[in-house]
Amino acid sequence: MNLHYFFGHENNIGDALNAWLWDALLADRATRAENVRLCGIGTILNHTLPTDRPLVIMSSGVGYGPLPVDRAQNWDVAAVRGPLSAHCLNLDRDKAITDGAMLLSLLPGSAPAPRRSGILFIPHYMAVDGAAWPQACAMAGIEFVDPRSDSHAIIAKIRSAELVIANAMHGAILADVLRTPWIAATFDPMSNSFKWNDWCLSMDLRYRPHTLRPSTLYDAVKHRALPRSGDDLPHPARGIAALSRQFQHSNRAAGLGTRLLYRKIASRAVREIAARLDTLEQRFATGPSQRRIAEAAAALHALASAPAMLSDERVFHRQRERMAGALLTMATRYGLALHSGLGL
């Protein structure tokens, strides 16, 4: 069974889980059901999905790009990430379970650490370059976690932390799976609130992100100039159906080629200008640079005292059981063996 997930130029904690989690769950995934492709963790249910063989959808989500046109004939949907994804794809509500990272809780050694200490900050992987988050975190007494680093190491840190401040959605998801309290933080205009809402709704949570300050002039210029994505939907006040329609309308409002070309050109131009301005500031005016880092550190320090989130234990165990059931059903259907010792 071949895997399909997003693989970019840089490692990314959420997508990187696919590289090892499915093989930790399925003993013979690589040698069985060769004519089927498994769509795993990630916001990958869009027009770019491969069509060369049948697809098993196992916890993937909607959120980037137009929806797939032809999905009825060769899809076997075991689960999608949340109710927004299910509504957009006209699926039965029972297909909306939660993000596949929940399956991590089935692995041996994934129980919450008995002793916890320290606060982590996990930015989105695209918000690391050009920023000064390691310096800001050091000033705030918070540990910076690079989301592009080894996913096993990140999981170990989250498991033993007392709090996670997450700009990366899978930083929050992994924290919730490992029962570590977390706080959602945003500062990046390219953050996708639609997918955050999709997952939060799956766990009976409300997406309430706190705003951070940019740590560099590069960040400040980029965040002001780049267009937002995800329709900027901070909470589902309008309901699942309304949010789904708004997302689909947004993706139909402009031609795909024009939309992608505009974003690519705009993003590149803004980043180049921001980088040059940042270089000039650091060369000729170090005071403002240090002040931005200090302000970002102060915002992080203050945020660490904000009310943290964690899904209710009953909801967590209900969704864990549903994901385990979806995994078992999928494995049985395709003749796959589960590893022994899983918490099924």
Summary of the structure (lengths in Angstrom):
residues: 344
radius of gyration: 20.2
end to end distance: 21.6
largest distance: 64.8
contacts: 1138
relative contact order: 0.16
helix: 47%
strand: 12%
